[in-house]
C-alpha cells in the first residue's frame, strides 16, 4: 500500500465545525474533517458515533446547524445528493442504487445519455462505458444486464458514474459489508488506481483489516464528536479500537500472553451441550465458525460493530440462511429454513433493532407479548383472549413493566419497558436458548440492571443465553465464556476471568503485534 507520509498543503474538501441536532439528540458536535487528493481517508466509529449523519450533511441530505463545507477553497451548501454531485462529490452506498434490469452502459449513463440527431447514441454509449470501466481495469460486456454481475461489479459501475461526472471526491459508505474477500480485493484494486490518479476518497467502514489494507489517513468518531485524525501508519490497531470505544489500552505483554494461554478449546463449554454449530457461515456476512452453547450457560459474544456478532445470531435463529456448516441440538442435526423452525426447536431471539425487527409500535403490550407464542402455535390455533391477558398480566408483573394497561400501545412506553415486553415475548415460549442481541442498548441504567438480573436468574435455572453487547464491561461481567469476534470471523474463545477490558481490546485487534 502506498502510504503518504504527509498531506498535500491544501485539502480538496474541508468540513469545519459541523454540528447537527435532531429532537433531543445532538448527532454531531463541532466535527472537522480534511480530505486530500490522492488519499484514502477512512472514517471509523462505533454505532451511533455520527458517521452516517456526517455523510448525509456532506451529501446534502441534511443541512448542518453550524459549520461550513469548503470544496477546493470555496464554501458550498449542497441542497441534495444531486446538488452535491454537481459540485463534484459522488457517493456509493452499501446498497447499490442502480437499475438491475438495464444494461451496464445504461446504468452508467442514465439521465445523461449521449445523443446523435436527437436519439440516444447507443454505439457511443457502449464505447464510452467500456472506456470508463477499462480505466478501472474492469473488462465486462457493458451491453449485458447489470443483474447478471455480482455486487462487487455493480459497485464498480456505480463508481464509474462518478468518473463520468468528473468527481473530485468519492465517498464509499460501507461498500464492503456484503462482499467476500475476492470482491473486496477487486474493489480495493480499483480504489488504489483512483488514488494514484489523484482522487480524494472517503471510505466509511467498521472492518479493521480493511481499514489498514487501504487507508492513508484515519478519522475516529465517538458519540458525535471527532476523537482525532491520524496517519494510518502511526496508529496501531489496539490504539484505534481504544479510540473507538474509549477504553484503556496499556496491557502488559504478560497479561496478553496469559489471556492467549487461557483460551478455551473450540466448543469448550463445561455445561451440558444444548446447541453446537460447526463451520457455520454465510458468504459476505460471516466466515465459518464453531460455537457451542450449554444449558444454563451465559455465552458472551464480544466485538465491534460489524464484527459478525449479529450475523452469527441470525444464522443460529434461521433469520438468514447459512451457506456452510451444521447446527445440532441435543446431538441431532437441525436445518433452520426460517425462524419458525428455530422457535420450534426452543430458540428465542431478541433483535438489536427494537423498532424495526422487534416492537410493533401500534400494537398493545398484550399483542406484542404473545406474537412469538402465536407464531409457534400456528395461525390456525389462535391463543384465547383470556389466556393472552393472563400471560400479559403475569409478565408485566414479573418484569416490572411500567404500563397503564396491557392494552396500552407499546409505542407509548419507554425504551426500557419496550425491551422488557420483547424479552417477555420470548419467555412465554419457554425457550431453551435465548439469544439477546444488544438487549440493554439505549435504555436507562436501572432498566439495564433489572433486565440483566432477570436474565441471570433464568440462566441459573437452566436456560442457555447467547448474550451480545457492545459494552465490553457488561459482557465480561456476566458471561461464563466469551467468544471474541472481529471482521466477520471468530477471533478466540475464553473462559470467565481470562480477559479484562484491556486484554479484550488486544484480541479484538488480533493481538496487534505492532502495538
C-alpha positions in Angstrom: 0.0 0.0 0.0 1.2 3.5 -0.8 1.3 5.5 2.4 1.6 9.2 2.2 3.9 10.4 4.9 2.4 13.9 4.9 -0.6 15.6 3.4 -0.5 18.0 0.5 -0.7 21.7 1.5 -4.3 22.1 0.6 -7.2 19.7 1.2 -9.7 19.3 -1.6 -12.5 19.2 0.9 -12.8 20.6 4.4 -15.6 20.2 7.0 -15.2 22.9 9.6 -17.0 22.6 12.9 -20.1 20.7 11.6 -22.9 20.3 14.2 -26.3 18.7 13.7 -29.1 18.1 16.2 -32.4 16.3 16.0 -35.2 16.3 18.5 -33.5 15.6 21.8 -30.3 14.2 20.2 -27.0 16.0 19.4 -25.9 13.9 16.5 -22.7 15.9 15.6 -20.8 18.4 17.7 -18.2 20.6 16.0 -16.8 17.9 13.7 -14.0 18.8 11.3 -12.5 16.7 8.6 -9.9 17.2 5.8 -9.8 15.2 2.6 -6.7 15.4 0.5 -6.3 14.5 -3.2 -4.5 11.2 -3.8 -5.5 9.8 -0.4 -7.9 7.2 1.0 -9.3 8.7 4.3 -11.2 6.2 6.4 -13.9 7.2 8.8 -14.2 4.9 11.8 -16.6 4.7 14.8 -19.0 2.6 16.7 -22.7 2.5 16.1 -24.1 6.0 17.0 -20.7 7.7 16.5 -22.2 10.1 13.9 -20.6 8.7 10.7 -23.9 8.4 8.8 -25.1 11.8 9.8 -21.8 13.4 8.8 -22.0 11.7 5.3 -25.6 13.0 5.0 -24.5 16.5 5.8 -21.7 16.3 3.3 -24.0 15.0 0.5 -26.8 17.5 1.1 -29.3 15.2 2.7 -29.2 17.3 5.9 -28.3 20.9 6.3 -25.8 21.5 9.2 -27.0 23.6 12.1 -23.5 25.0 12.4 -20.2 24.8 10.5 -19.0 25.0 6.9 -18.2 22.8 3.9 -15.3 24.0 1.8 -14.6 22.4 -1.6 -11.4 23.5 -3.5 -11.2 26.6 -1.3 -14.8 27.7 -1.9 -17.7 27.3 0.6 -20.6 25.2 -0.7 -24.0 24.4 0.7 -25.3 21.2 -1.1 -29.1 21.1 -1.0 -29.4 17.5 -2.2 -27.3 14.5 -3.3 -27.8 15.6 -6.9 -26.5 19.1 -6.0 -23.5 17.6 -4.1 -22.8 15.6 -7.3 -22.9 18.7 -9.4 -20.2 20.1 -7.0 -18.1 17.0 -7.6 -19.0 14.9 -4.6 -20.2 11.4 -5.5 -21.3 8.7 -3.1 -21.5 4.9 -3.5 -23.7 3.3 -0.8 -23.7 -0.2 0.7 -27.0 -0.9 -1.2 -26.2 -0.1 -4.8 -28.9 2.3 -6.1 -28.9 1.2 -9.7 -31.4 -0.5 -12.1 -30.6 -4.2 -12.4 -32.9 -4.7 -15.4 -30.9 -2.1 -17.5 -27.6 -2.8 -19.2 -24.3 -1.8 -17.5 -23.9 1.0 -20.0 -27.4 2.3 -19.5 -26.8 2.4 -15.7 -23.6 4.4 -16.1 -25.2 7.0 -18.4 -28.8 7.0 -17.0 -30.1 10.6 -17.1 -27.3 11.8 -19.4 -27.3 9.5 -22.4 -25.2 10.6 -25.3 -27.3 11.7 -28.3 -27.0 12.0 -32.0 -29.6 13.6 -34.2 -32.0 13.7 -31.3 -31.7 10.0 -30.5 -29.7 8.0 -28.0 -26.3 7.2 -29.5 -26.0 3.6 -28.4 -22.7 2.9 -30.1 -21.1 5.9 -28.4 -22.6 5.0 -25.0 -21.1 1.4 -25.3 -17.7 2.8 -26.3 -17.6 5.3 -23.5 -18.9 2.9 -20.9 -16.2 0.3 -21.9 -13.5 3.0 -21.7 -14.7 4.2 -18.2 -14.6 0.6 -16.8 -11.3 0.0 -18.6 -9.9 2.9 -16.6 -10.6 0.9 -13.5 -9.3 -2.3 -15.2 -12.8 -3.8 -15.3 -13.4 -5.6 -18.6 -17.0 -6.8 -19.0 -19.8 -6.8 -21.6 -21.4 -3.4 -21.0 -24.4 -4.3 -23.1 -25.4 -7.1 -20.7 -28.0 -6.5 -17.9 -26.4 -5.3 -14.7 -28.3 -8.0 -12.7 -26.0 -10.6 -14.5 -23.0 -9.4 -12.5 -22.1 -9.8 -8.8 -22.5 -7.0 -6.3 -18.8 -6.0 -6.5 -19.0 -5.3 -10.2 -22.3 -3.4 -9.6 -20.4 -1.2 -7.2 -17.7 -0.6 -9.8 -20.4 0.5 -12.2 -21.7 2.9 -9.5 -18.1 4.3 -9.1 -17.8 4.7 -12.9 -20.8 7.0 -12.8 -18.7 9.2 -10.5 -15.9 9.3 -13.0 -18.3 10.3 -15.7 -19.2 13.5 -13.9 -15.5 14.2 -13.0 -16.0 13.8 -9.3 -13.3 15.5 -7.1 -14.4 13.5 -4.0 -15.6 9.9 -3.9 -17.5 8.7 -0.8 -17.8 5.0 -0.2 -20.3 4.3 2.6 -19.9 0.7 3.9 -19.3 -0.6 0.4 -17.8 -4.0 1.6 -20.5 -5.1 4.0 -21.9 -7.7 1.6 -18.7 -8.6 -0.3 -16.5 -11.6 0.1 -12.7 -11.4 0.2 -12.1 -11.7 -3.5 -14.7 -9.0 -4.2 -13.1 -6.7 -1.6 -9.7 -7.2 -3.2 -11.2 -6.2 -6.6 -12.7 -3.1 -5.1 -9.5 -2.1 -3.3 -7.5 -2.6 -6.5 -9.9 0.0 -8.2 -9.6 2.4 -5.3 -5.8 2.3 -5.4 -5.9 3.1 -9.1 -8.2 6.1 -8.4 -6.0 7.2 -5.6 -3.0 7.2 -7.9 -5.0 9.3 -10.3 -5.3 12.0 -7.6 -8.9 11.4 -6.4 -9.8 12.1 -2.8 -11.6 9.1 -1.3 -13.6 9.0 1.9 -14.1 5.3 3.0 -16.6 4.5 5.7 -16.2 1.1 7.2 -16.1 -0.8 10.5 -13.6 -3.5 9.4 -10.2 -3.3 11.0 -8.3 -5.4 8.4 -9.8 -3.5 5.5 -9.0 -0.2 7.2 -5.3 -1.0 7.4 -5.3 -2.5 3.9 -6.4 0.7 2.1 -6.1 3.7 4.4 -3.6 6.6 4.2 -5.4 8.5 6.9 -8.0 7.7 9.6 -10.5 9.9 11.4 -12.1 8.3 14.5 -15.5 9.5 15.7 -17.2 8.8 19.0 -20.5 10.0 20.4 -21.0 12.6 17.6 -17.6 14.1 18.0 -14.3 13.8 16.2 -11.9 11.9 18.5 -8.9 12.6 16.3 -7.3 12.3 12.8 -4.2 10.1 12.3 -1.9 8.7 9.7 -2.7 5.0 9.4 1.0 4.2 9.6 1.2 5.9 13.0 -1.9 4.3 14.6 -1.8 0.7 15.9 -4.9 -1.4 15.8 -5.2 -1.5 19.6 -5.0 2.2 19.7 -7.7 2.5 17.1 -10.0 0.2 18.9 -9.4 2.1 22.1 -10.2 5.4 20.5 -13.4 4.0 19.1 -14.7 2.5 22.3 -12.9 4.8 24.8 -11.3 2.1 26.9 -7.7 1.7 28.3 -5.1 0.2 26.0 -2.0 -0.3 28.1 -1.7 -4.0 28.6 1.5 -5.7 29.9 2.7 -8.3 27.4 2.4 -10.9 30.2 -1.3 -10.1 30.6 -1.9 -10.6 26.9 0.1 -13.8 26.8 -1.8 -15.1 29.8 -5.1 -14.4 28.1 -4.0 -16.2 25.0 -2.8 -19.2 27.1 -6.2 -19.2 28.8 -8.1 -19.7 25.5 -10.8 -22.4 25.9 -10.7 -25.2 23.3 -13.3 -24.7 20.5 -16.7 -25.6 21.8 -15.3 -25.9 25.2 -18.4 -25.5 27.3 -18.3 -27.0 30.8 -22.1 -27.2 30.7 -24.2 -29.9 29.2 -24.3 -29.1 25.5 -27.6 -27.9 24.0 -26.5 -26.4 20.7 -23.4 -27.0 18.6 -22.6 -25.2 15.4 -19.8 -26.4 13.2 -18.4 -24.4 10.3 -21.4 -22.1 10.3 -21.0 -19.3 7.8 -22.6 -17.2 5.1 -20.8 -15.5 2.1 -20.3 -11.8 2.7 -21.6 -12.0 6.2 -19.7 -14.5 8.4 -16.7 -16.7 7.9 -17.2 -20.3 9.0 -17.1 -20.6 12.8 -17.6 -23.2 15.5 -19.8 -22.5 18.5 -21.2 -24.5 21.4 -23.7 -23.3 24.0 -24.6 -25.4 27.1 -27.8 -25.4 29.1 -27.6 -22.9 31.9 -24.6 -21.1 30.3 -24.3 -17.4 29.5 -22.1 -17.3 26.4 -21.0 -13.8 25.5 -20.2 -12.6 22.0 -17.8 -9.6 22.2 -16.6 -7.4 19.3 -17.0 -4.2 17.5 -19.9 -3.2 15.2 -19.8 -5.4 12.1 -17.5 -8.0 13.7 -20.0 -10.8 12.9 -21.9 -11.0 16.2 -25.4 -10.2 14.9 -24.7 -12.2 11.7 -23.9 -15.3 13.8 -27.1 -14.8 15.9 -29.3 -14.5 12.7 -27.8 -17.7 11.3 -28.5 -19.6 14.5 -32.1 -18.4 14.5 -32.7 -19.1 10.8 -33.3 -15.4 10.1 -30.6 -15.8 7.4 -29.7 -18.9 5.6 -26.2 -20.4 6.2 -24.1 -21.3 3.2 -21.9 -23.7 5.1 -21.9 -25.6 8.4 -24.3 -27.6 10.5 -26.3 -27.0 13.7 -27.1 -29.8 16.1 -29.4 -29.6 19.1 -29.2 -32.3 21.7 -26.9 -34.2 19.3 -29.4 -34.1 16.4 -28.7 -32.2 13.3 -31.3 -29.5 12.5 -31.9 -27.4 9.4 -33.5 -24.0 10.1 -35.1 -22.7 6.9 -36.9 -20.0 8.9 -37.2 -18.5 12.4 -40.3 -20.7 12.9 -38.1 -23.8 12.7 -35.7 -22.3 15.4 -38.7 -21.3 17.6 -40.0 -24.9 17.3 -36.5 -26.1 18.4 -36.6 -24.0 21.6 -34.7 -20.9 20.4 -35.8 -17.3 21.0 -34.2 -14.1 19.6 -34.4 -10.6 20.8 -33.1 -8.5 17.9 -30.9 -5.4 18.4 -33.3 -3.5 16.1 -36.1 -2.9 18.6 -38.2 -0.6 16.4 -37.9 -2.4 13.0 -37.5 -6.1 14.0 -38.9 -6.1 17.5 -41.7 -4.0 18.7 -44.8 -3.4 16.6 -45.4 0.1 17.9 -49.1 0.3 17.0 -50.0 -2.9 18.8 -50.7 -3.2 22.5 -48.4 -4.6 25.2 -50.5 -7.8 25.2 -50.5 -8.2 21.4 -46.7 -7.7 21.2 -46.1 -10.1 24.0 -47.9 -13.1 22.5 -46.6 -12.7 18.9 -43.8 -15.4 19.2 -46.0 -17.9 21.0 -48.7 -17.4 18.4 -46.2 -18.0 15.6 -45.0 -21.2 17.2 -48.6 -22.5 17.6 -49.6 -21.5 14.0 -52.2 -19.3 12.6 -55.0 -21.9 12.9 -54.6 -22.3 16.7 -55.4 -18.9 18.0 -54.5 -18.2 21.6 -57.7 -17.4 23.5 -58.0 -13.8 24.6 -58.3 -14.8 28.3 -55.0 -16.7 28.0 -53.4 -13.8 26.3 -54.5 -11.5 29.1 -53.3 -13.9 31.8 -49.8 -14.2 30.2 -49.5 -10.4 29.7 -50.5 -9.6 33.3 -48.1 -12.3 34.6 -45.1 -11.0 32.8 -45.9 -7.3 33.3 -45.7 -8.1 37.0 -42.7 -10.4 36.8 -40.6 -8.0 34.8 -41.9 -4.8 36.4 -43.1 -3.4 33.1 -44.4 0.1 33.7 -47.6 0.5 31.7 -51.1 1.9 32.4 -52.6 -1.3 31.0 -51.7 -4.4 29.0 -53.8 -2.8 26.2 -51.6 0.3 26.1 -49.8 0.6 22.7 -46.2 -0.4 23.2 -45.0 2.6 21.3 -46.0 4.9 24.2 -43.7 3.0 26.6 -40.2 4.0 27.5 -37.3 2.2 25.7 -36.6 0.1 28.8 -40.1 -1.0 29.2 -40.4 -1.8 25.5 -37.3 -4.0 25.8 -38.9 -5.8 28.8 -42.0 -6.6 26.7 -39.8 -8.0 24.0 -38.0 -10.1 26.5 -41.3 -11.4 27.8 -42.4 -12.2 24.3 -39.8 -14.9 24.1 -40.0 -16.0 27.7 -43.7 -17.1 27.2 -42.4 -19.5 24.5 -40.4 -21.2 27.3 -37.2 -21.3 25.2 -34.2 -23.5 26.0 -31.9 -20.9 24.3 -32.5 -17.2 24.3 -30.4 -15.0 22.0 -30.1 -11.4 23.3 -28.6 -9.0 20.8 -27.9 -5.7 22.5 -30.7 -6.1 25.0 -29.7 -3.1 27.0 -28.8 -0.6 24.3 -30.5 2.8 24.6 -32.2 2.2 27.9 -31.6 3.7 31.4 -29.2 2.2 33.9 -31.9 0.9 36.2 -33.8 -0.8 33.4 -30.4 -2.4 32.3 -29.8 -3.8 35.7 -33.3 -5.1 36.1 -33.2 -6.9 32.7 -29.7 -8.4 33.3 -30.7 -9.6 36.8 -33.7 -11.3 35.4 -31.7 -12.9 32.6 -29.0 -14.1 35.0 -31.7 -15.7 37.2 -33.1 -17.5 34.1 -29.6 -18.8 33.3 -29.2 -20.2 36.8 -32.5 -22.1 36.3 -31.1 -23.8 33.2 -31.8 -21.5 30.3 -29.0 -21.1 27.8 -28.2 -17.4 26.9 -26.3 -16.1 24.0 -25.5 -12.5 25.1 -24.3 -9.9 22.6 -23.3 -6.4 23.6 -21.0 -3.6 22.5 -20.5 -2.8 26.2 -17.4 -4.8 27.0 -17.6 -4.4 30.8 -21.1 -5.9 30.7 -20.1 -8.9 28.6 -17.0 -9.6 30.8 -19.1 -9.3 34.0 -22.0 -11.7 33.1 -20.5 -14.3 30.7 -19.4 -17.8 31.7 -17.4 -17.9 28.4 -16.6 -15.2 25.8 -16.2 -15.6 22.1 -14.4 -12.6 20.6 -15.4 -11.7 17.1 -13.6 -9.4 14.6 -14.0 -8.6 11.0 -16.7 -11.3 10.4 -14.8 -14.1 11.9 -14.1 -15.8 15.3 -11.1 -14.3 17.0 -10.8 -16.5 20.1 -12.8 -18.2 22.9 -12.1 -17.5 26.6 -13.3 -18.7 30.0 -14.6 -16.3 32.6 -11.8 -14.2 34.1 -9.3 -14.8 31.2 -9.9 -11.3 29.8 -10.3 -7.8 31.1 -11.2 -4.5 29.4 -7.6 -4.1 28.3 -6.8 -7.6 27.0 -10.1 -8.0 25.2 -9.1 -5.0 23.0 -5.9 -6.8 22.0 -7.9 -9.8 21.0 -10.4 -7.7 19.0 -7.4 -6.1 17.3 -6.0 -9.5 16.5 -3.2 -9.2 19.0 -1.7 -6.3 17.0 1.9 -7.5 17.1 3.0 -3.9 16.2 1.1 -2.2 19.1 
